């Protein structure tokens, strides 16, 4: 998430005087992937979606996994599914669409860094990723697209 800055007036009570000064309130957090846009899948195929997390550069043994609650009756094209836990650049991920018998490996994140407001350091944004061996850029904010 790009930083959002709020310039505020802070009141400080020093002794018996009330001092007005400006201060910066800023949210400066990293961007992560919070959703997957599925293209070309039926509602039945999307009933069971599993997300597995791996150490980087190793799809040998999953660190953890969970099923995504979809409850999809009708699908749009694409159908956005929100993840219980975000995809972050510190790990590799596999998304398994069990009813379709398909899996998708997500790895090799391309990171862009930006400066936070008020000299609070930097934040990172996922600008690209590798999906089953093909490099993509994140054109959709906070989501990746998976095509059947």
VENPE-V271172 format. One record per residue. PSI is psi in degrees with one decimal (* if undefined). OMEGA is omega in whole degrees, -180 to 180 (none if undefined). BURIAL is # if it has 16 or more other ideal C-beta (glycine too) atoms within 10 Angstrom, else .. Layout:
BEGIN
<<PSI OMEGA BURIAL> <PSI OMEGA BURIAL>>
END
This chain:
BEGIN
<<128.8 177 .> <150.0 -176 .> <140.7 175 #> <123.7 -176 .> <144.2 175 .> <119.3 175 .> <123.9 -175 .> <164.3 173 .> <122.3 -179 .> <136.5 178 .> <130.0 179 .> <130.4 178 .> <110.7 179 .> <113.4 -177 .> <-119.4 179 .> <5.8 -178 .> <145.7 175 .> <118.8 -175 .> <130.3 174 .> <132.2 176 .> <159.8 178 .> <145.7 176 .> <163.8 -176 .> <125.9 173 .> <120.7 -174 .> <135.4 170 .> <121.3 -180 .> <91.3 -177 #> <158.7 -179 .> <147.6 173 #> <139.7 175 #> <171.8 178 #> <117.7 -176 #> <-7.5 -176 #> <159.5 175 #> <129.9 175 #> <111.2 -179 #> <128.3 -177 #> <122.5 173 .> <11.2 179 .> <149.2 175 #> <164.5 178 .> <-39.3 180 .> <-40.1 179 .> <-30.2 -176 #> <7.1 179 #> <-33.0 -179 .> <101.9 177 .> <125.7 -178 #> <136.4 177 .> <125.4 178 #> <140.2 -180 #> <137.5 -177 #> <158.8 168 #> <151.9 -179 .> <143.0 177 .> <24.2 -180 .> <106.1 174 .> <26.0 -177 .> <-49.2 -176 .> <124.3 -179 .> <140.1 175 #> <-44.6 176 .> <172.1 -179 .> <161.9 175 .> <157.7 174 .> <141.4 179 .> <133.4 175 #> <114.2 -177 .> <-49.6 -178 #> <46.1 -178 .> <127.2 178 #> <-50.9 177 .> <142.2 179 .> <143.4 168 #> <173.8 177 .> <99.0 5 .> <164.8 175 #> <119.5 -179 #> <128.8 176 .> <123.2 180 #> <137.4 -177 .> <146.1 177 #> <-35.1 177 .> <135.4 -176 .> <156.8 170 .> <123.4 -179 #> <156.5 -174 .> <-7.0 -179 #> <-9.1 -177 .> <168.2 169 #> <155.9 -176 #> <151.9 171 #> <129.6 175 #> <122.6 -178 #> <121.0 174 #> <89.7 -168 #> <-43.6 -177 .> <-18.0 176 .> <-10.1 -179 #> <30.0 -177 .> <146.4 175 .> <151.9 -175 .> <121.5 178 #> <131.1 180 #> <123.2 -175 #> <-173.1 174 #> <59.9 -178 .> <137.2 173 #> <123.0 -174 .> <134.0 170 .> <140.4 178 .> <148.3 177 .> <160.5 179 .> <137.2 175 .> <158.4 177 #> <158.2 173 #> <30.7 177 .> <40.7 -179 .> <13.6 178 .> <-148.0 -178 .> <162.0 172 .> <161.8 177 #> <146.7 -179 #> <135.8 176 #> <110.5 -177 #> <-14.8 179 .> <168.3 -178 .> <164.3 177 #> <125.9 178 .> <109.4 -179 #> <42.8 175 .> <-0.7 180 .> <129.8 -179 .> <133.7 179 .> <158.4 170 .> <155.1 -179 .> <91.2 178 #> <-26.8 180 .> <133.9 -178 .> <126.2 176 .> <16.0 -179 #> <154.1 171 #> <159.5 -179 #> <133.8 176 #> <123.0 178 #> <141.9 180 .> <* none .>>
END
